[in-house]
């Protein structure tokens, strides 16, 4: 299991910076961190996936579940993915696109834009 999660707050947002592999063994960690944020009243969450080098269907499933949770509590979920073709972290972008679920998420290029209230998500 190779995963590191750094959590910090920026404005009204809880930011989860994830690095490593998001798979069957590690996805429960992400699920728990999102649930922990909601449990303390933090309903705006950014998940920074730019340093994730591998993501399987379990990882995608936890992102979809997080989206569903945030929607149910009237919160917001934003993802940070590197631009299409970027060498680092582009794996997650390709996996989400290949499964046809990237369009479900508001995607931003960095933490600054994701936590800015006026920022517009990147197009799929």
N, CA, C and O atoms as a DFTB+ gen file, in Angstrom:
496 C
 N C O
     1  1       0.846      -1.180       0.000
     2  2       0.000       0.000       0.000
     3  2       0.887       1.238       0.000
     4  3       1.609       1.503       0.961
     5  1       0.820       1.984      -1.086
     6  2       1.606       3.190      -1.208
     7  2       0.670       4.362      -1.404
     8  3       0.189       4.602      -2.512
     9  1       0.411       5.097      -0.329
    10  2      -0.480       6.251      -0.397
    11  2      -0.108       7.227       0.699
    12  3       0.187       6.839       1.829
    13  1      -0.127       8.499       0.346
    14  2       0.097       9.552       1.326
    15  2      -1.026      10.570       1.144
    16  3      -1.340      10.960       0.020
    17  1      -1.624      10.995       2.245
    18  2      -2.691      11.988       2.199
    19  2      -2.346      13.116       3.161
    20  3      -2.210      12.901       4.366
    21  1      -2.206      14.308       2.620
    22  2      -2.021      15.501       3.441
    23  2      -3.331      16.267       3.416
    24  3      -3.905      16.493       2.350
    25  1      -3.802      16.665       4.583
    26  2      -5.074      17.378       4.688
    27  2      -4.811      18.763       5.260
    28  3      -4.130      18.913       6.274
    29  1      -5.361      19.772       4.595
    30  2      -5.306      21.117       5.151
    31  2      -6.562      21.875       4.752
    32  3      -7.319      21.441       3.883
    33  1      -6.766      22.992       5.388
    34  2      -7.934      23.814       5.090
    35  2      -7.489      25.078       4.395
    36  3      -6.477      25.683       4.748
    37  1      -8.262      25.461       3.405
    38  2      -7.998      26.704       2.684
    39  2      -9.344      27.384       2.454
    40  3     -10.182      26.892       1.697
    41  1      -9.536      28.515       3.114
    42  2     -10.823      29.203       3.111
    43  2     -11.880      28.234       3.644
    44  3     -11.693      27.655       4.714
    45  1     -12.968      28.050       2.929
    46  2     -14.022      27.140       3.395
    47  2     -13.796      25.704       2.936
    48  3     -14.639      24.840       3.177
    49  1     -12.683      25.441       2.286
    50  2     -12.416      24.145       1.665
    51  2     -11.492      23.278       2.507
    52  3     -10.533      23.765       3.105
    53  1     -11.797      21.989       2.544
    54  2     -10.872      20.986       3.061
    55  2     -10.166      20.416       1.844
    56  3     -10.814      19.951       0.907
    57  1      -8.841      20.450       1.856
    58  2      -8.053      20.000       0.707
    59  2      -7.331      18.711       1.077
    60  3      -6.562      18.672       2.037
    61  1      -7.585      17.658       0.304
    62  2      -6.890      16.380       0.459
    63  2      -5.879      16.269      -0.670
    64  3      -6.260      16.117      -1.830
    65  1      -4.606      16.342      -0.345
    66  2      -3.546      16.185      -1.345
    67  2      -3.075      14.737      -1.286
    68  3      -2.490      14.295      -0.297
    69  1      -3.340      14.015      -2.360
    70  2      -3.085      12.580      -2.394
    71  2      -1.901      12.293      -3.302
    72  3      -1.799      12.843      -4.398
    73  1      -1.015      11.433      -2.843
    74  2       0.079      10.985      -3.701
    75  2       0.228       9.479      -3.542
    76  3      -0.029       8.916      -2.478
    77  1       0.648       8.849      -4.626
    78  2       0.832       7.400      -4.615
    79  2      -0.189       6.696      -5.466
    80  3      -0.509       7.141      -6.568
    81  1      -0.708       5.587      -4.951
    82  2      -1.621       4.736      -5.694
    83  2      -2.996       4.717      -5.034
    84  3      -3.119       4.537      -3.822
    85  1      -4.023       4.905      -5.853
    86  2      -5.406       4.890      -5.369
    87  2      -6.035       3.609      -5.900
    88  3      -6.435       3.529      -7.062
    89  1      -6.116       2.605      -5.022
    90  2      -6.578       1.285      -5.453
    91  2      -7.409       0.624      -4.356
    92  3      -7.800       1.275      -3.387
    93  1      -7.673      -0.658      -4.514
    94  2      -8.502      -1.395      -3.562
    95  2      -7.969      -1.290      -2.134
    96  3      -8.750      -1.160      -1.191
    97  1      -6.673      -1.343      -1.972
    98  2      -6.077      -1.313      -0.631
    99  2      -6.092       0.078      -0.018
   100  3      -6.172       0.205       1.204
   101  1      -6.015       1.134      -0.839
   102  2      -5.865       2.491      -0.303
   103  2      -7.126       3.347      -0.379
   104  3      -7.223       4.352       0.326
   105  1      -8.081       2.977      -1.204
   106  2      -9.271       3.823      -1.363
   107  2     -10.074       4.004      -0.063
   108  3     -10.689       5.056       0.109
   109  1     -10.097       3.025       0.860
   110  2     -10.808       3.277       2.130
   111  2     -10.226       4.453       2.923
   112  3     -10.949       5.102       3.679
   113  1      -8.948       4.729       2.761
   114  2      -8.330       5.865       3.445
   115  2      -8.951       7.170       2.938
   116  3      -9.260       8.063       3.727
   117  1      -9.131       7.273       1.637
   118  2      -9.721       8.478       1.048
   119  2     -11.176       8.600       1.477
   120  3     -11.631       9.683       1.845
   121  1     -11.890       7.510       1.429
   122  2     -13.292       7.511       1.872
   123  2     -13.386       8.035       3.308
   124  3     -14.230       8.880       3.603
   125  1     -12.530       7.541       4.194
   126  2     -12.542       7.953       5.597
   127  2     -12.238       9.446       5.736
   128  3     -12.890      10.136       6.521
   129  1     -11.263       9.950       4.987
   130  2     -10.895      11.372       5.086
   131  2     -12.044      12.274       4.635
   132  3     -12.287      13.315       5.246
   133  1     -12.745      11.889       3.584
   134  2     -13.894      12.672       3.117
   135  2     -14.999      12.636       4.169
   136  3     -15.588      13.670       4.486
   137  1     -15.281      11.459       4.707
   138  2     -16.302      11.327       5.748
   139  2     -15.918      12.125       7.000
   140  3     -16.777      12.732       7.638
   141  1     -14.630      12.122       7.347
   142  2     -14.169      12.890       8.503
   143  2     -14.427      14.381       8.312
   144  3     -14.848      15.066       9.243
   145  1     -14.175      14.878       7.110
   146  2     -14.408      16.304       6.818
   147  2     -15.881      16.640       6.995
   148  3     -16.222      17.640       7.627
   149  1     -16.753      15.806       6.437
   150  2     -18.195      16.041       6.539
   151  2     -18.648      15.958       7.998
   152  3     -19.493      16.742       8.429
   153  1     -18.096      15.025       8.749
   154  2     -18.496      14.824      10.143
   155  2     -18.229      16.054      11.011
   156  3     -18.926      16.283      12.000
   157  1     -17.216      16.846      10.638
   158  2     -16.916      18.060      11.411
   159  2     -17.495      19.314      10.749
   160  3     -17.132      20.437      11.098
   161  1     -18.401      19.101       9.788
   162  2     -19.097      20.226       9.179
   163  2     -18.411      20.859       7.989
   164  3     -18.817      21.935       7.550
   165  1     -17.390      20.226       7.461
   166  2     -16.681      20.751       6.284
   167  2     -17.311      20.121       5.042
   168  3     -17.035      18.964       4.727
   169  1     -18.142      20.866       4.348
   170  2     -18.892      20.309       3.221
   171  2     -18.364      20.720       1.860
   172  3     -18.997      20.436       0.842
   173  1     -17.231      21.376       1.822
   174  2     -16.571      21.718       0.568
   175  2     -15.207      21.048       0.576
   176  3     -14.346      21.376       1.393
   177  1     -15.014      20.098      -0.349
   178  2     -13.794      19.291      -0.356
   179  2     -13.139      19.329      -1.730
   180  3     -13.798      19.174      -2.758
   181  1     -11.829      19.538      -1.721
   182  2     -11.004      19.452      -2.923
   183  2     -10.134      18.214      -2.778
   184  3      -9.486      18.024      -1.748
   185  1     -10.117      17.382      -3.793
   186  2      -9.242      16.206      -3.803
   187  2      -8.202      16.431      -4.892
   188  3      -8.515      16.418      -6.083
   189  1      -6.967      16.635      -4.466
   190  2      -5.860      16.888      -5.384
   191  2      -5.249      15.546      -5.785
   192  3      -4.574      14.886      -4.995
   193  1      -5.503      15.168      -7.021
   194  2      -5.037      13.880      -7.544
   195  2      -3.823      14.034      -8.453
   196  3      -3.431      13.085      -9.132
   197  1      -3.229      15.216      -8.471
   198  2      -2.150      15.466      -9.424
   199  2      -0.903      14.627      -9.162
   200  3      -0.079      14.461     -10.061
   201  1      -0.745      14.096      -7.953
   202  2       0.425      13.254      -7.651
   203  2       0.062      11.773      -7.540
   204  3       0.861      10.973      -7.052
   205  1      -1.135      11.406      -7.988
   206  2      -1.536       9.993      -7.993
   207  2      -1.035       9.362      -9.279
   208  3      -1.376       9.810     -10.374
   209  1      -0.227       8.323      -9.144
   210  2       0.368       7.721     -10.338
   211  2      -0.390       6.487     -10.837
   212  3      -0.125       5.996     -11.935
   213  1      -1.343       5.982     -10.021
   214  2      -2.135       4.820     -10.432
   215  2      -3.500       4.909      -9.785
   216  3      -3.613       5.266      -8.612
   217  1      -4.542       4.588     -10.541
   218  2      -5.904       4.574     -10.018
   219  2      -6.661       3.438     -10.687
   220  3      -6.703       3.353     -11.915
   221  1      -7.261       2.559      -9.878
   222  2      -8.066       1.478     -10.442
   223  2      -9.546       1.769     -10.209
   224  3      -9.904       2.862      -9.772
   225  1     -10.396       0.803     -10.497
   226  2     -11.841       1.011     -10.386
   227  2     -12.267       1.304      -8.948
   228  3     -13.256       2.005      -8.734
   229  1     -11.542       0.783      -7.966
   230  2     -11.850       1.088      -6.565
   231  2     -11.629       2.563      -6.273
   232  3     -12.411       3.190      -5.558
   233  1     -10.566       3.107      -6.826
   234  2     -10.283       4.526      -6.665
   235  2     -11.356       5.379      -7.314
   236  3     -11.800       6.372      -6.738
   237  1     -11.775       4.994      -8.516
   238  2     -12.856       5.712      -9.196
   239  2     -14.137       5.612      -8.377
   240  3     -14.870       6.591      -8.235
   241  1     -14.398       4.434      -7.844
   242  2     -15.590       4.230      -7.025
   243  2     -15.617       5.121      -5.803
   244  3     -16.672       5.646      -5.449
   245  1     -14.484       5.304      -5.152
   246  2     -14.448       6.152      -3.959
   247  2     -14.650       7.619      -4.341
   248  3     -15.230       8.381      -3.568
   249  1     -14.183       8.021      -5.511
   250  2     -14.412       9.397      -5.966
   251  2     -15.893       9.626      -6.271
   252  3     -16.445      10.677      -5.944
   253  1     -16.522       8.649      -6.892
   254  2     -17.962       8.763      -7.183
   255  2     -18.767       8.774      -5.883
   256  3     -19.727       9.534      -5.753
   257  1     -18.380       7.935      -4.925
   258  2     -19.068       7.913      -3.631
   259  2     -18.883       9.245      -2.897
   260  3     -19.810       9.731      -2.248
   261  1     -17.700       9.827      -2.997
   262  2     -17.455      11.130      -2.366
   263  2     -18.319      12.202      -3.016
   264  3     -18.855      13.072      -2.330
   265  1     -18.453      12.141      -4.322
   266  2     -19.312      13.097      -5.035
   267  2     -20.751      12.963      -4.541
   268  3     -21.421      13.960      -4.274
   269  1     -21.211      11.737      -4.425
   270  2     -22.572      11.475      -3.959
   271  2     -22.781      11.988      -2.525
   272  3     -23.804      12.602      -2.223
   273  1     -21.807      11.731      -1.653
   274  2     -21.888      12.197      -0.273
   275  2     -21.945      13.719      -0.217
   276  3     -22.776      14.286       0.494
   277  1     -21.076      14.374      -0.956
   278  2     -21.050      15.831      -0.924
   279  2     -22.360      16.404      -1.462
   280  3     -22.867      17.396      -0.938
   281  1     -22.893      15.799      -2.480
   282  2     -24.175      16.254      -3.034
   283  2     -25.288      16.087      -1.999
   284  3     -26.138      16.966      -1.854
   285  1     -25.286      14.965      -1.280
   286  2     -26.357      14.692      -0.308
   287  2     -26.337      15.666       0.863
   288  3     -27.377      15.925       1.469
   289  1     -25.165      16.210       1.191
   290  2     -25.088      17.171       2.298
   291  2     -24.988      18.608       1.784
   292  3     -24.610      19.524       2.514
   293  1     -25.338      18.776       0.510
   294  2     -25.327      20.100      -0.140
   295  2     -23.949      20.736      -0.128
   296  3     -23.803      21.955      -0.040
   297  1     -22.956      19.892      -0.217
   298  2     -21.581      20.362      -0.280
   299  2     -21.081      20.338      -1.705
   300  3     -21.840      20.111      -2.647
   301  1     -19.794      20.575      -1.845
   302  2     -19.167      20.585      -3.158
   303  2     -17.901      19.732      -3.133
   304  3     -17.164      19.714      -2.147
   305  1     -17.668      19.032      -4.230
   306  2     -16.449      18.252      -4.412
   307  2     -15.780      18.742      -5.680
   308  3     -16.406      18.814      -6.737
   309  1     -14.522      19.075      -5.570
   310  2     -13.738      19.489      -6.734
   311  2     -12.484      18.633      -6.799
   312  3     -11.862      18.340      -5.778
   313  1     -12.120      18.237      -8.014
   314  2     -10.910      17.449      -8.233
   315  2      -9.848      18.300      -8.898
   316  3     -10.148      19.195      -9.688
   317  1      -8.612      18.008      -8.567
   318  2      -7.488      18.600      -9.277
   319  2      -6.825      17.477     -10.058
   320  3      -6.358      16.487      -9.496
   321  1      -6.801      17.662     -11.359
   322  2      -6.148      16.726     -12.261
   323  2      -5.205      17.526     -13.140
   324  3      -5.518      18.663     -13.493
   325  1      -4.081      16.974     -13.497
   326  2      -3.203      17.689     -14.419
   327  2      -3.852      17.763     -15.790
   328  3      -4.750      16.985     -16.113
   329  1      -3.389      18.698     -16.579
   330  2      -3.932      18.867     -17.928
   331  2      -3.738      17.594     -18.742
   332  3      -2.814      16.819     -18.495
   333  1      -4.617      17.390     -19.707
   334  2      -4.485      16.246     -20.604
   335  2      -3.067      16.234     -21.172
   336  3      -2.577      17.256     -21.652
   337  1      -2.422      15.094     -21.115
   338  2      -1.082      14.964     -21.669
   339  2       0.035      15.339     -20.714
   340  3       1.207      15.185     -21.056
   341  1      -0.294      15.826     -19.527
   342  2       0.755      16.160     -18.555
   343  2       1.425      14.872     -18.100
   344  3       0.743      13.874     -17.866
   345  1       2.745      14.875     -17.971
   346  2       3.431      13.638     -17.621
   347  2       3.097      13.112     -16.226
   348  3       2.966      11.901     -16.050
   349  1       2.958      13.977     -15.246
   350  2       2.704      13.530     -13.876
   351  2       1.211      13.505     -13.606
   352  3       0.512      14.495     -13.818
   353  1       0.731      12.358     -13.134
   354  2      -0.654      12.277     -12.715
   355  2      -1.692      12.145     -13.806
   356  3      -2.884      12.066     -13.512
   357  1      -1.269      12.120     -15.062
   358  2      -2.246      12.078     -16.146
   359  2      -2.978      10.737     -16.207
   360  3      -3.998      10.618     -16.886
   361  1      -2.469       9.738     -15.510
   362  2      -3.112       8.422     -15.485
   363  2      -4.554       8.522     -14.993
   364  3      -5.453       7.936     -15.597
   365  1      -4.782       9.246     -13.920
   366  2      -6.122       9.372     -13.351
   367  2      -7.048      10.049     -14.356
   368  3      -8.195       9.637     -14.527
   369  1      -6.554      11.074     -15.011
   370  2      -7.334      11.767     -16.028
   371  2      -7.777      10.791     -17.121
   372  3      -8.936      10.800     -17.536
   373  1      -6.864       9.965     -17.575
   374  2      -7.176       8.988     -18.630
   375  2      -8.166       7.934     -18.145
   376  3      -9.068       7.545     -18.887
   377  1      -8.006       7.471     -16.913
   378  2      -8.913       6.454     -16.366
   379  2     -10.333       7.019     -16.256
   380  3     -11.290       6.366     -16.673
   381  1     -10.474       8.208     -15.708
   382  2     -11.802       8.815     -15.565
   383  2     -12.447       9.042     -16.928
   384  3     -13.643       8.810     -17.104
   385  1     -11.649       9.497     -17.888
   386  2     -12.176       9.737     -19.239
   387  2     -12.570       8.419     -19.906
   388  3     -13.621       8.334     -20.541
   389  1     -11.735       7.401     -19.765
   390  2     -12.016       6.107     -20.400
   391  2     -13.290       5.475     -19.847
   392  3     -14.015       4.801     -20.578
   393  1     -13.564       5.687     -18.576
   394  2     -14.764       5.131     -17.958
   395  2     -15.990       6.021     -18.165
   396  3     -17.103       5.662     -17.781
   397  1     -15.772       7.176     -18.773
   398  2     -16.881       8.082     -19.054
   399  2     -17.418       8.809     -17.842
   400  3     -18.561       9.267     -17.858
   401  1     -16.618       8.928     -16.786
   402  2     -17.098       9.580     -15.570
   403  2     -16.420      10.923     -15.283
   404  3     -16.789      11.605     -14.327
   405  1     -15.456      11.301     -16.081
   406  2     -14.769      12.579     -15.818
   407  2     -15.753      13.737     -15.836
   408  3     -15.609      14.688     -15.067
   409  1     -16.739      13.666     -16.696
   410  2     -17.731      14.739     -16.829
   411  2     -18.570      14.925     -15.566
   412  3     -19.216      15.960     -15.406
   413  1     -18.570      13.939     -14.667
   414  2     -19.332      14.037     -13.421
   415  2     -18.693      14.999     -12.417
   416  3     -19.344      15.445     -11.473
   417  1     -17.421      15.310     -12.629
   418  2     -16.661      16.071     -11.639
   419  2     -16.313      17.473     -12.133
   420  3     -16.097      17.702     -13.323
   421  1     -16.265      18.394     -11.184
   422  2     -15.713      19.723     -11.451
   423  2     -14.212      19.596     -11.277
   424  3     -13.727      19.320     -10.180
   425  1     -13.473      19.802     -12.371
   426  2     -12.030      19.584     -12.379
   427  2     -11.312      20.929     -12.530
   428  3     -11.701      21.778     -13.332
   429  1     -10.264      21.092     -11.740
   430  2      -9.462      22.310     -11.739
   431  2      -8.000      21.938     -11.917
   432  3      -7.613      20.783     -11.742
   433  1      -7.188      22.941     -12.270
   434  2      -5.788      22.639     -12.539
   435  2      -4.893      22.724     -11.310
   436  3      -3.805      22.148     -11.306
   437  1      -5.331      23.438     -10.251
   438  2      -4.508      23.539      -9.052
   439  2      -5.381      23.934      -7.853
   440  3      -6.556      24.265      -8.007
   441  1      -4.787      23.893      -6.672
   442  2      -5.530      24.178      -5.449
   443  2      -6.051      25.613      -5.447
   444  3      -7.182      25.863      -5.030
   445  1      -5.239      26.548      -5.909
   446  2      -5.653      27.956      -5.910
   447  2      -6.931      28.162      -6.709
   448  3      -7.847      28.848      -6.255
   449  1      -6.995      27.572      -7.894
   450  2      -8.200      27.752      -8.715
   451  2      -9.377      26.950      -8.149
   452  3     -10.522      27.392      -8.252
   453  1      -9.121      25.795      -7.560
   454  2     -10.200      24.967      -7.015
   455  2     -10.852      25.607      -5.796
   456  3     -12.041      25.399      -5.552
   457  1     -10.098      26.372      -5.037
   458  2     -10.640      26.983      -3.827
   459  2     -11.096      28.414      -4.045
   460  3     -11.520      29.080      -3.101
   461  1     -11.015      28.891      -5.266
   462  2     -11.483      30.234      -5.599
   463  2     -12.960      30.149      -5.968
   464  3     -13.350      29.342      -6.811
   465  1     -13.762      30.967      -5.345
   466  2     -15.217      30.907      -5.574
   467  2     -15.593      31.274      -7.007
   468  3     -16.611      30.793      -7.504
   469  1     -14.822      32.096      -7.678
   470  2     -15.177      32.552      -9.022
   471  2     -14.566      31.695     -10.135
   472  3     -14.866      31.903     -11.310
   473  1     -13.723      30.747      -9.776
   474  2     -13.050      29.936     -10.796
   475  2     -14.032      29.029     -11.525
   476  3     -14.993      28.529     -10.941
   477  1     -13.775      28.831     -12.792
   478  2     -14.580      27.942     -13.610
   479  2     -13.831      26.618     -13.793
   480  3     -12.617      26.618     -13.997
   481  1     -14.549      25.489     -13.722
   482  2     -13.865      24.199     -13.928
   483  2     -13.323      24.079     -15.346
   484  3     -13.801      24.737     -16.271
   485  1     -12.321      23.229     -15.495
   486  2     -11.792      22.921     -16.818
   487  2     -12.807      22.125     -17.586
   488  3     -13.602      21.396     -16.993
   489  1     -12.797      22.246     -18.868
   490  2     -13.730      21.443     -19.670
   491  2     -13.197      20.022     -19.775
   492  3     -11.991      19.786     -19.708
   493  1     -14.108      19.094     -19.937
   494  2     -13.730      17.687     -20.056
   495  2     -13.099      17.499     -21.382
   496  3     -12.692      16.388     -21.720
